[in-house]
Amino acid sequence: MNRKMGLKWLLMMAALLIFVAGCGLRATPQETIQGALEKTMGLKSYTFSTSVNLDELTLPEAFLENEGPEGAMVLGLLQNLKIDMNGTYQAEPMRMEVTADIALSGDLSFNLTVPMVFTKEKFWIKVPKIPMVPMGEVAGKFVEIDLEELAKQEEMKVPAYNPELQQKLVQDVTSIVLKHLDSKQYFQQLSKEELKALPEGLELNKAIKVSVNQSNFESAVLTFMEKSLPEILDMLAGNESYMKILDVTKEDIESSKKELSGEDAEVWKKGLEEMKKELTINEFSLVGGIHKNYLTYQDVKADMSFMVDGDPAKLVLSMVNSYANLNEAVEFKIEVPEDQIITMDELRNQGSQLEY
């Protein structure tokens, strides 16, 4: 598949995920999504829980044979992969903590717990104890990463932290994506009976299901590429602050716009036709639950069949998010003792097998 098409495919999926992240229903699906998104993104504090499950990953035998024993081992570890994350966030002063519990299955199954703490300038991640991997003295220590120092060392640009502007950018992109979508094709309000089938303990006033499948997938891509993306690019070109956040220039944007028309348009359309032959979306859906006009629940399911070197493969993935204690005083539980902090340089110097 053409590389440019691949990049646009990723951008399309990102925009699609943005719009499904704010689902609800008021006057119209578009108005509700925008309202719920704006209200939820304006939260000053909350706690959250996320569960990700790799329910099925099937790859062709020929592909695994080419990858050697390592490929089969990695596939075995990923089968039934489960990641549970619990965390707390507050906007002022900015702090977020996350504890990720990772369960790997297979012949070398093991569990990892990885605490992380984020602030405006720095973040810390605790080095886990990994079975059969010698971590030495760094195991159990917190690696401190200074974003500005990292940018200098790697000669990268780190965008200034500006949550209000970043939220406004997401809202503007979402608004453009939503207004071009056909609500009848993609949105379904859940009935009271369907709401009862959701997990116990949820307090939801309403919920809406957003679905993309093989029947409307092509339409979603064409709508995004031909209507939403050109308008998004024009919006970015007219906003210096947005371009600075994204580290793009007007020349970059003009170049991208040219790829959407003329001969380049034929290239990505041909890429879409090739993708349709190799990819079948059995289900890509999200149930977004709203409580008091906030998005407090998301249930995402992805079931896709695809081809790898001409042989069939399959991926089934599910994710559930829930939010609580909205705009309430929150308690942070992860402590980062000063004597347990090491820098990235110290990590490298101690000869850890971890790679940044």
C-alpha positions as CSV (number, residue, x, y, z in Angstrom):
1,M,0.0,0.0,0.0
2,N,1.2,3.5,-0.8
3,R,3.0,5.1,2.2
4,K,1.0,8.4,1.8
5,M,-2.2,6.4,1.9
6,G,-1.0,4.7,5.1
7,L,-0.4,8.0,6.8
8,K,-3.8,9.3,5.8
9,W,-5.4,6.1,7.0
10,L,-3.9,6.6,10.5
11,L,-5.1,10.2,10.5
12,M,-8.6,9.1,9.5
13,M,-8.7,6.5,12.3
14,A,-7.5,9.1,14.8
15,A,-10.2,11.5,13.8
16,L,-12.8,8.7,14.0
17,L,-11.6,7.8,17.5
18,I,-11.9,11.4,18.5
19,F,-15.5,11.7,17.5
20,V,-16.6,8.4,19.1
21,A,-15.0,9.5,22.3
22,G,-17.7,12.0,23.0
23,C,-20.9,10.0,22.4
24,G,-24.3,11.0,23.8
25,L,-27.7,12.1,22.4
26,R,-29.6,15.3,22.7
27,A,-31.1,17.2,19.8
28,T,-28.9,15.5,17.2
29,P,-26.0,13.1,17.6
30,Q,-23.6,15.7,16.4
31,E,-24.7,18.3,19.0
32,T,-24.6,15.8,21.8
33,I,-21.2,14.5,20.9
34,Q,-19.8,18.0,20.8
35,G,-21.5,19.0,24.0
36,A,-20.4,15.9,25.9
37,L,-16.9,16.2,24.6
38,E,-16.5,19.9,25.5
39,K,-18.0,19.3,29.0
40,T,-15.9,16.3,29.7
41,M,-12.7,17.8,28.4
42,G,-13.3,20.7,30.8
43,L,-13.1,18.6,33.9
44,K,-10.7,19.8,36.6
45,S,-10.3,16.5,38.2
46,Y,-11.4,12.9,38.0
47,T,-10.5,9.2,38.6
48,F,-10.5,6.7,35.8
49,S,-10.4,3.0,35.1
50,T,-9.4,1.4,31.8
51,S,-9.3,-2.2,30.8
52,V,-7.8,-3.4,27.5
53,N,-8.1,-7.0,26.3
54,L,-6.5,-8.6,23.3
55,D,-9.2,-11.2,22.8
56,E,-7.8,-12.8,19.7
57,L,-4.8,-12.5,17.5
58,T,-4.3,-15.0,14.8
59,L,-1.4,-14.9,12.4
60,P,-0.6,-17.2,9.4
61,E,1.8,-20.1,10.1
62,A,4.0,-19.1,7.1
63,F,4.5,-15.7,8.6
64,L,5.4,-17.1,12.0
65,E,7.8,-19.5,10.5
66,N,9.6,-16.7,8.7
67,E,9.8,-14.8,12.0
68,G,11.5,-17.7,13.7
69,P,11.0,-18.9,17.3
70,E,10.9,-15.3,18.6
71,G,7.8,-14.5,16.5
72,A,5.9,-17.5,17.9
73,M,7.0,-16.6,21.5
74,V,5.8,-13.0,21.1
75,L,2.5,-14.2,19.7
76,G,2.1,-16.5,22.6
77,L,2.7,-13.7,25.1
78,L,0.2,-11.4,23.4
79,Q,-2.6,-14.0,23.2
80,N,-5.2,-12.9,25.8
81,L,-3.1,-9.9,26.8
82,K,-4.9,-7.9,29.4
83,I,-4.0,-4.4,30.6
84,D,-5.8,-2.7,33.5
85,M,-5.1,0.9,34.3
86,N,-6.4,2.9,37.3
87,G,-5.5,6.6,37.7
88,T,-6.2,10.0,39.1
89,Y,-6.0,13.4,37.4
90,Q,-6.2,17.0,38.4
91,A,-5.7,20.1,36.2
92,E,-4.3,22.6,38.8
93,P,-1.5,22.0,39.7
94,M,-1.3,19.5,36.8
95,R,-0.7,16.0,38.1
96,M,-1.8,12.6,36.8
97,E,-0.9,9.2,38.2
98,V,-1.5,5.8,36.6
99,T,-1.0,2.3,37.7
100,A,-0.9,-0.2,34.9
101,D,-1.3,-3.9,35.6
102,I,-0.2,-6.0,32.6
103,A,-0.9,-9.7,32.4
104,L,0.9,-11.7,29.7
105,S,-0.1,-15.3,29.0
106,G,1.5,-18.2,27.2
107,D,4.4,-20.5,28.3
108,L,6.3,-17.5,29.7
109,S,3.3,-15.9,31.4
110,F,3.8,-13.2,34.0
111,N,2.3,-10.1,35.5
112,L,3.8,-6.6,35.7
113,T,2.7,-3.6,37.7
114,V,4.0,-0.2,36.5
115,P,3.2,3.0,38.5
116,M,3.6,6.3,36.6
117,V,3.4,9.9,37.7
118,F,3.0,12.9,35.3
119,T,3.4,16.6,35.9
120,K,3.7,19.6,33.6
121,E,7.5,19.4,33.3
122,K,8.4,15.8,34.2
123,F,7.2,12.3,34.6
124,W,8.4,9.3,36.5
125,I,7.9,5.6,35.7
126,K,8.8,2.8,38.1
127,V,11.1,0.1,36.6
128,P,9.2,-3.2,37.1
129,K,10.8,-6.5,38.1
130,I,10.6,-8.6,35.0
131,P,11.0,-12.4,35.3
132,M,14.2,-13.8,33.7
133,V,15.4,-10.2,32.8
134,P,18.2,-9.1,35.1
135,M,17.4,-5.5,36.1
136,G,20.0,-5.1,38.7
137,E,19.7,-2.2,41.2
138,V,17.3,-0.2,39.0
139,A,14.4,-2.6,39.6
140,G,11.9,-0.8,41.8
141,K,13.4,2.7,41.1
142,F,11.6,5.6,39.5
143,V,13.2,6.8,36.3
144,E,12.7,10.6,36.1
145,I,12.3,12.1,32.6
146,D,12.6,15.9,32.2
147,L,10.7,16.8,29.0
148,E,12.8,19.9,28.2
149,E,16.1,18.1,28.8
150,L,14.9,15.2,26.7
151,A,14.1,17.5,23.9
152,K,17.5,19.1,24.0
153,Q,19.3,15.8,24.1
154,E,17.3,14.3,21.2
155,E,17.1,17.6,19.3
156,M,13.3,17.4,19.3
157,K,10.7,20.1,19.7
158,V,8.3,19.5,22.7
159,P,5.1,21.6,22.3
160,A,4.4,23.9,25.2
161,Y,1.8,22.6,27.6
162,N,-1.4,24.4,26.9
163,P,-4.4,22.3,27.9
164,E,-7.0,24.9,27.0
165,L,-5.6,25.4,23.5
166,Q,-5.1,21.6,23.0
167,Q,-8.7,21.0,24.0
168,K,-10.0,23.7,21.7
169,L,-8.0,22.1,18.8
170,V,-9.6,18.7,19.5
171,Q,-13.1,20.3,19.7
172,D,-12.6,22.1,16.4
173,V,-11.4,19.0,14.6
174,T,-14.2,17.0,16.1
175,S,-16.8,19.5,15.0
176,I,-15.6,19.4,11.4
177,V,-15.6,15.5,11.4
178,L,-19.1,15.3,12.9
179,K,-20.9,17.7,10.6
180,H,-20.0,15.7,7.6
181,L,-21.2,12.3,8.9
182,D,-24.6,10.8,8.2
183,S,-26.1,10.1,11.6
184,K,-28.3,7.4,10.2
185,Q,-25.4,5.4,9.0
186,Y,-23.3,5.5,12.1
187,F,-25.4,6.3,15.2
188,Q,-27.9,4.3,17.2
189,Q,-29.5,5.4,20.5
190,L,-29.6,2.5,22.9
191,S,-33.1,1.6,24.3
192,K,-33.8,1.2,28.0
193,E,-33.5,-2.5,27.6
194,E,-30.1,-2.3,26.0
195,L,-29.0,0.1,28.8
196,K,-29.9,-2.6,31.3
197,A,-27.5,-5.0,29.6
198,L,-24.5,-2.7,30.4
199,P,-22.4,-3.5,33.5
200,E,-24.1,-3.2,36.9
201,G,-23.4,-0.1,38.9
202,L,-23.3,2.3,36.0
203,E,-25.3,5.5,36.4
204,L,-26.2,6.5,32.9
205,N,-28.9,8.9,31.6
206,K,-28.5,7.8,28.0
207,A,-26.1,6.0,25.7
208,I,-25.5,5.9,22.0
209,K,-23.7,3.3,19.9
210,V,-21.4,4.3,17.1
211,S,-20.6,1.6,14.5
212,V,-18.4,1.2,11.5
213,N,-18.5,-2.0,9.6
214,Q,-17.7,-3.3,6.2
215,S,-20.9,-1.8,4.8
216,N,-20.2,1.8,5.8
217,F,-16.4,1.7,6.1
218,E,-15.7,3.0,2.6
219,S,-18.2,5.8,3.0
220,A,-16.5,6.9,6.3
221,V,-13.1,7.0,4.6
222,L,-14.3,8.9,1.6
223,T,-16.2,11.4,3.7
224,F,-13.2,12.1,5.8
225,M,-10.7,12.3,2.9
226,E,-12.9,14.4,0.6
227,K,-14.8,16.6,3.0
228,S,-13.4,16.6,6.6
229,L,-9.7,16.5,6.0
230,P,-9.5,19.5,3.5
231,E,-11.6,21.6,5.9
232,I,-9.4,20.6,8.9
233,L,-6.3,21.6,6.9
234,D,-7.8,25.0,6.0
235,M,-8.7,25.5,9.7
236,L,-5.1,24.7,10.8
237,A,-3.6,27.0,8.1
238,G,-5.6,29.9,9.5
239,N,-4.5,29.4,13.1
240,E,-0.9,30.0,14.0
241,S,-1.3,28.7,17.5
242,Y,-2.6,25.3,16.2
243,M,0.3,25.1,13.8
244,K,2.8,25.7,16.6
245,I,1.2,23.0,18.8
246,L,1.4,20.5,15.9
247,D,4.9,21.8,14.8
248,V,3.7,22.2,11.1
249,T,4.1,25.1,8.7
250,K,1.7,26.5,6.0
251,E,4.0,24.8,3.5
252,D,3.4,21.4,5.1
253,I,-0.3,22.0,5.1
254,E,-0.3,23.1,1.4
255,S,1.7,20.0,0.5
256,S,-0.9,17.8,2.3
257,K,-3.8,19.5,0.5
258,K,-2.2,18.8,-2.9
259,E,-2.0,15.1,-2.0
260,L,-5.8,15.1,-1.7
261,S,-6.5,16.2,-5.3
262,G,-5.4,15.4,-8.8
263,E,-3.2,12.4,-9.4
264,D,-2.4,12.0,-5.7
265,A,-6.2,11.6,-5.0
266,E,-6.2,8.7,-7.4
267,V,-3.3,7.2,-5.5
268,W,-5.1,7.1,-2.2
269,K,-8.4,6.0,-3.8
270,K,-6.5,3.1,-5.4
271,G,-5.0,2.4,-1.9
272,L,-8.5,2.3,-0.5
273,E,-9.6,-0.3,-3.1
274,E,-6.5,-2.4,-2.2
275,M,-7.3,-2.0,1.5
276,K,-10.9,-3.2,0.9
277,K,-9.5,-6.4,-0.6
278,E,-7.2,-7.1,2.4
279,L,-9.2,-5.7,5.3
280,T,-12.7,-6.7,6.6
281,I,-14.1,-4.8,9.5
282,N,-16.5,-7.2,11.2
283,E,-17.2,-4.7,13.9
284,F,-15.7,-1.4,15.1
285,S,-18.1,0.1,17.6
286,L,-18.3,2.2,20.7
287,V,-21.0,2.5,23.3
288,G,-20.7,6.0,24.9
289,G,-22.6,6.4,28.1
290,I,-23.6,9.9,29.4
291,H,-24.3,10.8,33.0
292,K,-25.3,14.4,33.8
293,N,-24.0,15.5,30.4
294,Y,-20.5,14.0,31.0
295,L,-19.1,11.1,29.2
296,T,-18.5,8.6,32.0
297,Y,-18.4,5.2,30.2
298,Q,-16.9,3.9,26.9
299,D,-17.0,0.4,25.6
300,V,-15.0,-0.1,22.4
301,K,-15.0,-3.3,20.4
302,A,-12.8,-4.0,17.3
303,D,-13.1,-7.2,15.3
304,M,-11.0,-7.2,12.0
305,S,-9.9,-9.8,9.5
306,F,-7.0,-9.0,7.3
307,M,-4.4,-10.5,5.0
308,V,-0.7,-11.0,5.9
309,D,1.4,-11.9,2.8
310,G,-1.7,-13.3,1.2
311,D,-2.8,-15.4,4.1
312,P,-5.7,-14.7,6.5
313,A,-5.2,-13.2,10.0
314,K,-7.5,-11.8,12.6
315,L,-7.5,-9.3,15.5
316,V,-10.2,-8.9,18.2
317,L,-9.7,-6.2,20.7
318,S,-11.9,-4.7,23.4
319,M,-11.5,-1.7,25.7
320,V,-13.7,-0.3,28.5
321,N,-13.2,3.2,30.1
322,S,-15.1,4.6,33.1
323,Y,-14.7,7.9,34.9
324,A,-15.8,8.9,38.4
325,N,-15.3,11.6,41.1
326,L,-15.8,14.3,38.5
327,N,-14.6,17.7,39.6
328,E,-14.2,16.4,43.1
329,A,-11.2,16.6,45.4
330,V,-9.0,13.6,44.5
331,E,-6.4,11.7,46.4
332,F,-3.0,10.8,44.9
333,K,-1.6,7.5,46.2
334,I,1.7,7.0,44.4
335,E,4.7,8.4,46.3
336,V,8.0,9.0,44.5
337,P,10.7,9.0,47.2
338,E,13.7,11.2,46.4
339,D,16.1,8.4,47.2
340,Q,14.4,6.1,44.7
341,I,14.7,8.4,41.7
342,I,17.3,7.8,39.0
343,T,17.8,9.8,35.7
344,M,17.9,8.3,32.2
345,D,21.7,8.8,32.2
346,E,22.0,6.8,35.4
347,L,19.8,4.1,33.9
348,R,22.1,3.9,30.9
349,N,25.2,3.9,33.0
350,Q,24.0,1.0,35.2
351,G,23.8,-1.1,32.1
352,S,20.1,-1.8,32.2
353,Q,18.7,-3.9,29.4
354,L,15.8,-1.6,29.1
355,E,15.8,0.5,25.9
356,Y,14.3,3.9,25.8
